[in-house]
Amino acid sequence: MKQIKEPLSVEKIDFADNELLRNLFGEHDRNVKLIERLAAVTLSVRGNVVSLAGSQLSVVLVRSLLSQLYKIAGKGYPLSSADIEYAYRILSEDCMADLERLFLDIVFISAKKRIITPKSIAQKLYIDAIRNSDMVFGVGPAGTGKTYLAMAMAVSALLEKKVNRISLARPAVEAGEKLGFLPGDLSEKVNPYLRPLYDALFDMIDFDRASALIHKGVIEVAPLAFMRGRTLNDSFVILDEAQNTTSEQMKMFLTRLGYGSKAVITGDVTQIDLPTEKISGLIEAEELLCKTEGIRFIHFSELDVVRHPLVQDVIRAYNHLDRRKRRDGGRSEA
């Protein structure tokens, strides 16, 4: 069957500020090459005029991409090559997306002067949900920024004195057996489970300041079991890896929330490490609470991954394998 080629579409866009356009395209026009690769278009730049050539759909998308990124750069946002990839991905998903609304929604500026903003539509929904609701569940694959953005929101709330403390918790799913063989006292045994939370925290606040806040008890990083019997008032509470909570643990955690507090629960239901006879507390919580007013569930997909581009492909491949296993009744060759 003969393949029908789309007719070539050519457009020119004039930009007012030549210097701003050069900054957008990067050193040696590296971002021009990036956009050409992403969208399968040809870009020619002469002064402040950009010519686009490609299929009509690609040209329309890239015209919107360039126009919106130019405005964002004009407002002082330091666009990176990764930002351009995220922006292209967002417009590919929703051609009417307002990139300025996402990229200029600054959640926090880290100690390393990194500007933390949402990088996908789901991330923006997640940030808005945390702002407007006291209990938010972020459910989706690794690398979608669920914990990192929650941490940024927590640190921002603490520094703005909206809360008095931050509590970060993770279930230690192997606490019953394998932890006993590790050297050291209890805190040393559970520390490997909490390391990702410390890593995110130290990315937000410099090490000395974060350590001082931990020492004073203003920031607490602890195994989920340490939450039992407590009421957390005026706190920002994050439960990470919630897919590995049991039903009882999830109920215990959710009922710790006190006055003036927020809770963010994150997890990936495709990465459950519980024994097969145990029901994931995260899955059960969504079944029970999805229609409860004041509680929001935000779902992420591989489109929201903000790690190396290959991570998207890995997640997509494993999702495909999981669907095949379910279709074949649990039997499938990898």
N, C-alpha and C positions, 0 to 999 in steps of 0.2 A: 504494500500500500504506500503510495507516494505521500511523503510528509509535506504539509502545506506550511510554508514559511510566513511568519508575520511580516507585514510591510514595515520597512524602516521608517522610524519617526525621528525628525531632527528639530531641536528647539534651541533657542538662545536665551540666556538669562543675564540681565545687567545687574551688577551689584555696585552700590554707591561707593563703598570704602575698599579700595584696592589692598591696603595693608591688612585689614581685617580678613579679607578673602585669602590672602597669602597665609595668615596664621591658621585659618581653618583648614587649608590644604596641607599644612605641615611642611617640614623640611624636605627638600627635594620632591615635593608633591607626593609624599608617601600616602596621604589620605585620598588623593585622586586615584592612585593605583588600587587602594583598598576598595573604594566605591565601585570602580570598574569591575573588580573581581566579584564583589558581592551581587551586583545588579546586572551583570552582563551588558554594560553600556560602554560607550566610548565618550570620554570627557576631553575637550580641548579648551585650554585656558589662554586667553589673550587679554592681558591687562585686567580689567574688571568685567570682562564678558566671558561667560562659560557656555560652550556649545555641547549639547547632549545628543547622542545618536544611539538608537537601539529600538527595541520593540516599543509600541505605544504605551503599554502598561509600565514597562521599566522606566521609560522617560518621565511619565507622570509621577511615578513614585520617587525617582531621584530628584526631580524638580522640587517636590514637597520637602524631601530630605534636606537638600541644600538650602532652601529658603528658610526652613525652621532652624537648622543648625547655625546659619549666619546670624539670625536674630539672637539666638542663645549666646553665641560667642560675643556678640555686640554688647551683651549685658554683663560681660566679665567672667563668664563661666569657662574654666580651662578645659576644653574638650580634648579628650584623648582618643587614640585609635579605637580603644575598646568601647568608648562612648558612642562612636560612630557606628560600630557594629551593633550595639544595643539599639540605637535609634533606627537603624535599617530594619532590624528584626521586629521592632514595635510597629513600624509603618507597614511592614509586610503582613502583619497580623491584623492591623486596623489602620487603613489608609487615612482615616479621619482623626487619628490620634493627635493630641496637642502635646508635642514634645517639650515645649517650654513649661507646661504645667507639671511635667514629671521632673525634668532635669534641674529646674530652678526651685523645686520644693526641697530646700536644704533641711535635712533631719538633724545633722550634727557635723561639726568640723573637728576631726580627731586631733590628738596631740601631735600627730605627724603632719598636720595641716591638710589632711585628706578630706575633701568635701564628700559627705555621704548623702546621696540622694537616691530615690527609687530609679531602677534601671529597666523596669518593665511595667506593663499595665497592672499585673497582679501585685507587684511590689507597691505600687501607688495605692491600690485598694487596701492592701495590708496596713500601710502607714496610716491611712485615713481611718481605718477601722480601729487601730490602737488609740488614735487621738479621740475618737468619739465613743468608744465602748470600753467597759471595765474588764471584759473577759473576751479574749480573741484567741482562736485556734488557727495556726498556720500549718497547713498540711500539704506536703509535696516532697519531691526528691531532693537529694543533697545538692548543695551548690546554688540554691535559689535565694539565698540571703535571709532565710526565715529567722535564724537565731541572731545573725549579725545585725539586722535592722532592728530587731527587738532590743538588743543590747544598746544600740545607738539611741533608741527612744528612751530607754531606762536611764542611761547616763545623762542625756539631755534633761529629763524630768528631775533628776537628782540635783544637777548643777543649777537648774532654774528654781529649786526649792519647792517643786510641785509634790515631791515625795521626800520622806526622811531617810529611806534606806532602799537598797536593792538586794533582793534575795534570788540567787541563781541556783537551780537544782537540776540534778540528773539522776535517773535510776541507775543503780549499779546492778545490772541483771545477773551477774555471776557472784553476788555477795554471799550466797549460801554455800558455795563449794570452792571455787578456784581462788577467790581472794585469800583464803586461809593459807595458801601455799606461798603467797608473796611475802617478802621480807618487810620488817618495819611495823610500826603501830598502825592503828586504824586509819588515821589521816593519810599516812604514806601508802596504805593499801588502796584507798579509794581515789587518790590523787590522779592516777592515769585516766580515770573515767571523767574527771572534771577538767582535764587539761584544755579541751577545746573551748570551754567557757572562759578560762583564764586567758587564753590566746586572744579571744575576741575582746575581752576587757582591756588587756594591755595594748591593743591596737587603738582603743578609744582614748585612754588616759595614760600618761607616762607612768612608767613602772613605779617610781618612788611614791607618786601621789596615790596610785591605785593601792599599793602595798600599805600605805598609811591608813587609807579608808577601810581596807580589809581588817587591819589591826584594831581599828576603833569599832569594828562591827557595823559600820555604815554600809559596807558591801559585804555580803556573805555568799560564799560559794560552797555548797554542801550537797551530799547525797540526799536523795528524796526522803529517805527514812528519817532524816533529822528534822523534817517538817512536822512530824506527828505531834499532836497535842498542843500546837501553837496557834495563835491568832495573829495574823500579820496586818497591822493597821498602818496607813500612810506609807505603803510600800509598793514598789514595782517588782513583781514576782515573775520570774521566767522559769518555765519547766521545759527543758530540752530533751530530745530523744523520747518523747512521750509515748511513742508506739511500744516502748518496752516497759510501760507501767501495766500492772494488773488492774483489774476492775476495782479492787479494794484500795490500791495505791492512788488511782486517779480520783476516786471519791474523797479520800483523805486529803489530797492536795487541793482540790477545788473548794473544799469546805474550810480551808485555812484563811480564805480572803476576808480581810476586815474592812473597816470604814476607811475611805480615802485611798483605797488601793486599786491597782490594776494587775491583772494576770495575763500573761501571754504563754500559750502552750504550743510547742512546735514538735513536729514529728513527720516521719516518712513511713506510711503503712506498708510499703513494699520491703522494709528492712526490719522486720520484727524478729527479735532474738529470744523471745519467750519460749518455754516448752510448748509443744503442739497442743496440749490439753488446756493451756491458759488462754483466755480471751484478752486481746489487747485493750487496755483501758481507753486508748485514744479512739479506736473504732467504736467501742461501746458508747463513749461520751458523745460522739457525733450522732449516733442513732437516737440517743436520749434527749440531747440538748439542741439539735439543729434548728428547732422551731421556737426556742426560748428567746423571748424579747430581751435585748441587751447583751446577748452572746453572739459573736460573729465567727463564722468559719470561712477562711480564705484558702482557696486551693491553688497550688502552683503546679506547673507542668515543666517538661523539658525546655519549653520556650522561654522560661524565666531563669534558666541557669546562667550565672554570672561568673563562672570559672572558665577554664580553657575550653575553646569551642568543641574539642573532642568529647568533653563530658556530656554534652547534648546528645551526641551520636551514641555514646555508651548507654545512657539512660533509655534512649529510644529503642536500641537493640534489645535490652533486657525487658522492656515493656512488651515488645513484640514476642519475645520468648514466653513471658508469663501468660499472654493472651493465648498463645498456641498450646501451652500446657493445659490451660483451663478448657480449651476447645477439645483437646484430645483426652480429657479425663485424667490429667496429671502425668501423662506419658508423652515425653518429647525429648528428642535428642538435641543437645546444645550445638 
